[in-house]
Amino acid sequence: MIEPIFNAPNLQADSLRIDRDTGTIALSGTWLSVQEETVLVIYGIIGFVRVNAGDVLIVATNISRVAKIGTDDIYQITQHKIIPVYKSTLHISDEKTKDDATYIQILEQFLSSGKFYFSHSMDLTNSLQRQAQLHGDGRSMWQKVDERFFWNQNVCKRLIEKSYDYSDNNMSNFILPIIYGYIEFKQLTINNSEIVFGLISRRSQFRAGTRLNSRGLDDDGNVSNFVETEQIVYHVETGNRVSYVQTRGSIPVFWSQYANVKYAPKPVVDPKSITFEKFCKHITEQHIKYGDVIAVNLVNKKGSELMLSKEFEKYVNAMADPKLRYVHFDFHHECRNMQWDRISLLVGQLEKDLLQQGYCCVDRLFTVLRTQTSVIRTNCMDCLDRTNVVQTVFARRVLTAQLIDLNITGATQSVDNIPDLSDIFRNIWANNADEMALQYAGSGAMKTDFTRTGKRSWNGIMDDGYNASIRYAKNNYADGWRQDGYDLFLGRYEVNPQDPSPFARPFNSLMIAIPVFIIFNIFMAIVTILRDPSKKTPVISPYFLKIKTSSKTNIFQKTGLFSFHFLTILFWILLAILGFRVLLQYGYEFVSRPHLVPLPTEVQPSVSEAVMKALNLSSLSRKSRFGGFGGGVFEKVKEFGVKVGSRVSGFGGSKVKNKHDA
């Protein structure tokens, strides 16, 4: 039984009753006494998830207020609890019971991995402009939400289904729309005017997932890592609110980049016949929500990223939409050698569009005073690091204009000229960048030193290296389970007791054999390095310090020992490299893959094919992020060994022969 403790005067005092025997949900006007009563204070129902044994109920058990805008309080869920609705697991097998424990663990990890927010009075799923357009609509909040950002829509569907009609079972009071993303606000005083400044980043539930498991378009025109970020200023004295909305999202074509133990897997474009149709659907939806679209593409104009840019530009030209402007700004090239001030070149290209775009402004009664007529849709490969930097630049420019229009600052003042505001602005945007990257890629954002300080630094570059290593490890060895959390919570996978366990996978002996082979060869190379070839004891070889000679050891014999010792070390190292190159052929098998909604299966080569490919000169001629040798490496090593052997035998051998002749 879930019973409201505090009620607004216009709300009914009905309790929510869940029958643990049948799983049915109904409203009850009275509290039913039970024999074993346990009272738990909760702050909202997140929703229900079905497992093999029955339903589990997810509730918020602790919250923290993160912002207050006027009379609207915004809360973050800081603790949750998963409560089994079913009474026992005797009706399912031990394997299903074990699977249920895994499902609950997946949910726990997912709910703890990001930031979830709600408000009882403010619709967090809708921007300020959309809220103003819906103001006065008498429907419940959950009926007015933007479905893209209603993250617990799937787990609340049982409550929603019973609440569509206004019958005695209307459960709207128990439906609490929750968003997933980042919210931060700060209160400060500028020129004796008190304001509240901050951001709301809303991550879309459609096509949601982790970095290398979710890329590009889906069949419904949704893109991966789509985030709407709204910058809001609330003027306490007048009650006016201004906002500026930007979006980010993956390149809107069908493409993938699955983890395969390489640092940067090569992106693959899927040339589907429906690409143009779904591309147009995506852009059309942006027009409906935001008006004109200014698509800013920040990826490289060379390498594998260029291929995706060409696809993007091809469909932009094919659509020929006058309300879509496409700008390709090669961020890495333009800002090379830490020339980050060159982002102003991009701003200059869009100056006319930015002036026409405007921003939203509403008064305390939610009367619309100004509207934003277009949106900047920014993307890079991940829509994280480069995107964060560019969005911050646009937001700073608009904030300066907003403060002037609110009569808070003078015409000559900018954000950078107000130290308190400048610090808050930079830190909030940098914190937002870190959280967006953490939720999608598993690590903090890169390049945030520029966002926080306004300049690039070597310390920032070192931090980027650390974040890159964390991102690589998580994307390859943890993101399969994280993706399962998205799929289970959002309903892309539904548990069916009749289906086999999704966690059972056939054992692949190569997953042990190949790493063991690599480790063995590395071990043998180290042992050979540490062993003096002229002695049986494993001491450090003198040939790596200096060549020592004695009257007992002929210099020519010594040189021959050195050559053989060196070639032995090289032999073990090359075998280890060969093993690693074979491992790359099976890289897909060594990473963490989703269990619930499997990715397309890669066709793996046979062992002989993998070895031949690893030895293939054309394959070796391609540079690899993992230290791939250049073409003909084995031939060059062989040639080197023959030359060294010839010189040793020719030089030392002839002298020895002459000695015997003498």
C-alpha positions, 0 to 999 in steps of 0.5 A, a space after each residue: 500500500 502506498 499512501 500519500 502523507 502530504 496532499 495539496 487541497 485539490 488532490 484526492 487522498 486515495 492510496 495505491 494498493 498493489 496485490 502481491 498475489 495477482 500483481 494488480 494495481 488499484 486505488 483504495 480510499 482507506 488504509 488496509 491493515 496488514 499483519 506484518 506492516 513495514 513502513 518506508 517513507 518514499 518520495 515518489 514512484 519511479 515505476 515497475 519492471 517485470 522479471 521472471 518471478 513477477 514485478 519489482 517496484 522502484 521507488 525514490 527513498 531520498 532526494 536533494 533539492 538542487 534548484 529553486 526557480 521562483 516557486 518551483 523546486 527541483 529535486 535530484 533522486 539520490 537514493 532508490 530502492 527496488 522492492 519485489 512485489 512477488 512473494 516468493 521465487 518457488 514457482 521459477 527455476 534456480 536458473 531464472 532466480 539467478 537471472 532475476 538477481 542479475 536483472 536487479 543488479 543491472 537496474 541498480 547499476 543503471 539507476 546509480 550511474 547517472 542523475 535523475 531529476 523531478 519537480 512537482 510543479 515544473 515540467 522538466 521535460 519541456 523547455 521554457 518556451 514549450 511550457 509557456 505554450 502549454 500554460 493553462 492546459 488543465 491536464 496532468 503534468 505527465 500528459 503534457 510531457 515531451 516524451 523524448 525526455 520522460 525517462 520513466 515512461 516505460 516503467 510507469 506504463 501500468 499506471 499510465 494505462 489505468 489513467 488515460 480515462 478519468 475513472 475511479 482508477 485515475 492514478 495521475 497523482 502517482 505518476 512522477 515524470 523523471 528526466 535523466 541528464 544534468 541540472 545545476 543552478 546558482 543564485 547571485 547578484 549583479 549590479 544590485 539585481 538578484 538572478 538565478 542562473 543555470 542549465 537543464 540538460 535533458 537526455 533523450 530516452 530514444 536511441 539511448 545507450 553507451 558510446 560504442 553501442 549506440 551510434 547514428 540513426 534508428 528506424 524511427 528517425 531518432 539519433 544516439 546521444 541526443 541532448 537538449 541543453 537549456 540555459 535559463 536566467 530567472 530575474 528575481 525582482 521582475 519574475 521574468 525568465 529567459 532561456 536559450 536552447 541548444 541540441 546535440 546528437 549523433 550524425 543522422 545516418 545509419 552507422 556503427 562503431 562497435 568496440 573491438 579492443 582497438 582504441 578507435 574502432 573504424 566507423 562503418 556506414 550502413 548504406 540502407 535504402 531508408 536512410 534518406 527517409 529517416 534522415 528527413 524524418 529526424 530533421 522534420 521533427 527538429 523543425 516541429 520542436 525548434 523551428 529552423 535548424 543550424 547543423 554544426 558539424 565539427 568532425 575532421 575533414 580527413 580520415 575515417 571521420 571524413 566519410 561520415 561527414 560526406 554522408 551527412 552533407 550528401 543527405 543535407 543536399 538531397 533534402 534541399 531544405 531551406 530551413 536547414 543550414 549545414 556548416 562543417 567546421 573542422 574543429 581539430 584543424 582550425 584549433 590546432 596547436 591550442 589556437 582555441 580562439 579560432 572558434 570565433 571563426 565559426 561564430 562569425 560564419 553564423 553571426 546573421 543566423 544568431 541575430 535572427 535566432 533570438 531566445 525565449 523570454 516569459 514574464 511571471 504569468 508565463 506570457 511569452 514576450 520573445 521566442 527562439 526561432 531556431 536551434 543550433 544542432 551541434 555534433 562531433 563523433 561522440 557529441 561530447 568534447 568538441 561539442 561541449 566547447 562550441 556550445 559554451 561559446 554560443 551560450 556565453 554570447 547569448 547570455 550577454 545579450 539576455 542580461 542587457 535586455 533584462 536591464 541587469 547589465 549595461 551595453 558595454 558589459 559582457 559575461 567575461 567582465 563580471 567575475 562572479 558570473 564568469 566563474 559560475 558560467 564556466 564551472 556550470 558548463 564544465 560540470 555539464 560537460 563532465 556529466 554528459 560525457 560520464 553518462 554516455 562515454 563513462 569518463 569525464 569530458 575532455 577539453 574542459 580546461 578551456 571551458 573552466 579557464 578560457 584557455 588550453 593548458 598542458 595540465 588539461 592535456 594530461 587530464 584528457 589523457 587520463 580520461 581517454 584511458 578510462 573511457 577506453 577501458 569502460 567502453 571495451 570492458 564494462 559498457 555491455 552491462 551499462 547498455 543492458 541497463 538502458 535496454 531493461 529500464 527503457 523497455 527495449 528488452 522485456 523479460 519472458 520466463 519462457 525464453 532462455 537465459 540471455 546471460 548464457 554464452 558458449 565458452 570460446 577457448 580462444 579467449 584464453 588461448 590467445 592471451 596466454 600465448 601473448 603473455 607466454 611470449 612476453 615472459 620468455 622475452 623478459 627471461 631472455 633479456 635478463 639471462 646472460 648468454 655466457 652463463 647459466 644463471 639468470 643475471 642481467 646480460 652485460 650486452 645491454 650495459 657494455 660488451 665485456 671481454 676477457 682472455 678466456 672468451 674470444 671477442 669473435 665468440 662474444 660477438 656471435 653470442 650477442 647476435 644470437 641472444 639479440 635474435 632470440 629476444 627479437 623472436 619472442 617479441 615478434 611472436 608476442 606481436 603476432 599474437 596481439 595482431 591475431 587478438 585484434 582479429 577476434 577483438 569483438 570476442 574480448 570486449 563487454 557486449 550487451 546481453 539483453 539486446 545483442 548487437 549484430 554478430 561479427 563473422 569471426 575468422 578461423 585461427 588459420 585465417 587470423 594468423 595469415 591476416 596478421 602476417 599479411 603484408 598489405 594488412 601490416 602496411 596499414 598503420 594501427 593505433 596499437 603500434 602496428 608494424 609497417 609493411 615487410 617488418 618480418 622480411 626486414 627482421 629476417 634480412 637484418 638477421 641474415 646480415 648480422 649472421 653473415 658478418 659474424 660468421 664471416 669475420 669471426 670464422 675466418 679469423 679462427 680458421 687462420 688461427 688454426 692454420 697458423 
